[in-house]
Amino acid sequence: MDLATALGLLSGLGVVVGLIMLDGGHFGAYASEHAVVVVFGGATAATMIRFPFSVILHGLPMGLRYAFMMRSVKPQTLIEEITRIAEMVRRNGPIALENMEISDPFLAQGARYIADGYDREFIRDTMERDRDNFLMHLDEGSKVYRAYGDCAPAWGMIGTILGMVAMFANMSDPSKLGPAMATALLATLYGAVIANLITLPLADKLHVKLEEEDVSRSLIIDGILMIRDQKSPTLVREMLVAYLPHTHREALMEEAA
């Protein structure tokens, strides 16, 4: 589980709840059906206009799943494991990979292709297609959440304007001015919280994970192809080190030495 995402959401909610409690803890004063309908209904409708229904149904749950549950694999760890696979193939041949335990599913898929004797072009085309499809789905999820985050504050403002229109229409009754103004402002509050605490941060988190997965899966594809070409483990390691920043390259090469 991604602790940063969970801790960030809990901390943000804690700040909002704490401020409400400092003001007296009257949570009922911050509840508004008008604001809920305007912000959630309007933002959902606008997002549905931007994207096909299938993309929304696929992007929303995928975004939540990978923002919270997707594990982060360091390139250094992948290079070590790919080097270990190359050493196994060098000593015992490709058939030895059938009984080898590999933690990363995408890397395990490539090792299975080597063990089954598929040719180089098939392995490259299939794994690149899998990588591109996976990255496309992550990008769709990021775009859906970003679109929702863009719409929520705007619809909050629309709710505020509608509430102020209702308030000015009842200027003759001073007892209705306070509740009408509170309802109007709550729409802006809901839109700002949804956008800045939930949807936009999740969109950015998915974009970061997309970049990480692009690097990791490209590294795996290159490593699998070099193992398929029967390159030496040392050469495999040195070629894959190019994916790392310079500081990490030196540390990894020192460990190998």
N, C-alpha and C positions, 0 to 999 in steps of 0.2 A: 504494500500500500504506500502511496505517495504521502508521506507525513506532512510535507510542506503545504499541500493543497488542503488537507484536513485541518491542520493547525491554523492556516490562514483564514479559512471560513469560520472556524470557531472563534478565533480572536476578533474578527470583524463583527460577528454577531454579538460577542461579549461587549464590545465597545458600544454598539447601539443599545443593547439592553441595559448596560451600566448607565448610559446617559439618561435613558428613560427613568431608571430608578432614582437617579440624582434629582430629577425633576418631580419626584413624588411617587413614582411607580404606578401611575394610573395608565396601565396598558390599554384599557378600553378606549381612552382618548385617542389612541393611535390606530384604531381599527376603523376602516371605512370600506363599505361595499362598493361605493361609487369609485374609489381609487383602484380597488382590485379589478373591477370590471374594465375600467378604462385602460389601465396599464397592461394587465395580462392579456385582455381580449384584443386591445389595439396592437400591441407588439406581436402577438401571435398571428394576427391577421396580416400585418405588414410583412412578417417573415414568410408566411405562406405565399404571398405574392412574389417574393424574391426568388424562392426556390421551389422546385417540384415537391409534391407531397412525399414521394419516396425518399428524397434526400433528407427531408426533415425527420421522417420516422427513423431513418438509418443514422443520421448525424447526431441527434440529441442523445440517444442512449449510448452510442459509441463514444461520444465525447465525455460523458460522465464516467464510463467504464475506464477509459484510458487515462483520464485526468486523475483518477483516484487509485486505480489498481495496476496500471502498467509499470512494470519494473524497469529500472534504468540499468543498462549494462555498459560498463566502462569499456572503451576500445582496448585498453591494456589487457583486460581480462579476456576479451575475445582473441587478441593476438596470442596470448599464452595458450589458450585452448586450441586454436588453429595450429599452432606449432606442435602441440602434443599430438594432434591428429596426423600431421605430416610425419612425425617420428614413428607413429604406429604403422602408417602405410609403408614407410621406408623399411621397417624391420619385418613386418608380417604380411604386407600386401593389402590391397583394398578390401579383401574379404573380411579382414579383421575388424572393420568398422561396423559390421553387423551386430557385434556384441559389445560395442563400446558405448558407454553412457555419456551423452552430451546434453548439457543443461539448456542451451539455447535452441528453441524449436526450429528456427530458420537455418541455423548451422547444422542441426541434426538432419534436416531435409536434404541439404547439400551433401552431407556425408553418406546418406542413403543412396543418393544418385551415383556417387563414386563407387560404392560397394556393389551396386547393381550393374555397373559397367556402361552407363549411358555415355554417349559421346559428348565432346566439349561444347558444341554448339547447342545441343539440347539443354544441357545444364545451364549455360549462360542465358539462353532465351527464356527458359522457364523461371529461373530465379529472378531475373530482372523484371519479368512480367508480374510475378508475385510481389516483389518490392514496390513496383510502381502502383499496383492496385491498392496495396496497403497504405501507401503514402497518400494516394488520392482520397481514400476514405477518411483518413485523419484530417486532410485539408478540408474536406466537406464539413466535418464536424466543427472545425475551427471557424469556418465561414458562417455556419448557422448560428453559433453562439455569438460571434461578433455582430452579425446582423441583428440578433435579438437585443444585444447590448446597445447598439446604435438606436434602435427604435424605442426602447423603454423610457429614456429620459424625455424624448420628444412627446411620447404619449402621456407622460406625467405632466408635461407642460400643457398639453391639450386638456387633460382633466382639470388642471388648475384654472385654465381659462373658462371652461364650462362652469366650474364652481363659482367663479367670480361673476359670471353672467347671471347665475341664479341668485347670487348675493345682491347684486345691484338691482335685480328685478324685485327684491323684497325689502328695499330700503325703507318702506313705510312701516315695517315691523322690526324694530331694533333687536328683539329677542332672537331673531333668526340670523342676524349678521355674524355673530361669533361662531356658531356651528357651521355655517356655510363657508366661512373663511378657513376654518380648520379642515373641513373636507377638501377644499380646494388645494390647500398646501400639502395634504397627505398624498395626493397623487404625485406631486413632484418628489416627495420623499421616497415613495415606493419605487418610482422610476430610477432615481439616483442610486438607491441601495441595490436594486436588481442589476443595474448595469455595472457599477463600480466594485461591487463585492462578489458577484456571482458570474455573470455571463462574459464580460470582457476579460477578467482574469483567467477564466477557464479557456477562452479562445487563445489567449497568449500562451497558456500552459500547453495546449495542444500543438501550437506552432513550434514551441521549443522541443516537444517530444518528436514532432515530425522531422526536425533537423537532426536530432540525435539518431532516430531510426534510419534516416537516409545515410548517415555516415556509417552506422553499425552494419547495415545490410549490404552496403556497397563494399565495405571491408570484408565481410563474409564471402561475398560472391568472388572477389578477387582471390581470397585465400583458397576457396574451394577449387577454383579453376587452376591455380598453381599446383595444388595437390594432385588434381586430375592429370596435369602435365608432368607429374613426378619430379617436381622441383625439390631441392634439398630443404630440410627444415630450417637451416640457417638462412637460406635465400628467401624463403617464405617470410620469416620474421623480419628480415631487413627490408623487404619490399612493403610489408604492411605497416612498418613503423612510420612511413610517410604520412599516414593518416593522423598521427599524433602531433600535438604542439611540440616545439623544440625542447622545452623543459622536460616533458614526459618521455621524449625520445631518449634523452641521455640517461634517465633513470632506468628505463627498460633495458637499454643496451648494457648498462653496468650490471644489472641483475643477471642478464644472459651470460655475460662474461664470467 
